[in-house]
Amino acid sequence: MSDTVAVVPTLGWSPRLAETLAALRADGGARLETVVVWQGEASPPRELAADRLLTSVANLGFSGAINLALADGDAPFVALVNDDAT
């Protein structure tokens, strides 16, 4: 288990989501767990490069998606990451 989790809420529309996840993995992912919160009716791609995937059919918004991820984990440090950030 990692001390830090990076939570990436998405509606699946960002063309930069894969780049965002790759940037979070730049250090080899040794100290960082990535959690994608996929919102909406579309299915996430199978090749999504995240340690954990949480899904919600409803659009929870940024803060709702973060709360879902926080309730699902217990890392002492959390990074909130937009799905288009690199």
Beta strands, then each sheet from edge to edge (+ up, - down):
strand 1: 4-10
strand 2: 32-39
strand 3: 52-56
strand 4: 77-80
sheet 1: 3+ 2+ 1+ 4+
end
